[in-house]
């Protein structure tokens, strides 16, 4: 079984500052992927970034980077230079590379960017 | 760009009605998924499908069924809607990757269903 834990229900950050959203996971699968999604108030889930469990380097996508620490089973999302449009719910998720490929989600973190 | 569409953004139905939620993807993805999202619970998997006419139960299939007659379309059916099925329903699709990589799921805009 897989489990994702996001311990920050809400976060505030000033515009242009960096922010880290925490995510820890638990799985018995030897090979898996970790994802972050953004959900604005409109409701759509937007894919942000992916990290494979065998990837040696941390993933980056523009202003998003994933701080992957396999031994600690953590996959924190770092958003640099926050913008007002970053205000949204953020979900950490994972799936195994074999078998059922559905995502297991955390409960989410609501990020509010303040001007 | 991947495009996943859902038939309705908002839907209001009465208890006992049969409800159809439609999802269409235009990227020839093999895998399709239905999730429901409730405050504080994140997203939970209802059903998924790896291919046409194939379906598998997710974590909360009770009260739901699905249909996949064509590769691009995956329908969620509430046989007899109940008030506890009031929720946000999200459809997603993905395609298998090779090697050790994992599929990325792409989501539709969601359907907010209210059952009165």
Interface residues (C-beta under 8 A of the other chain):
Chain A: X4 X31 X32 X33 X35 X37 X42 X43 X44 X45 X46 X47 X50 X52 X53 X54 X91 X93 X95 X96 X97 X100 X101 X102 X103 X105 X106 X107 X108
Chain B: X9 X31 X33 X40 X41 X42 X43 X44 X45 X48 X56 X58 X88 X90 X92 X94 X96 X100 X101 X102 X103 X104 X105 X106 X107 X108 X109 X110 X112
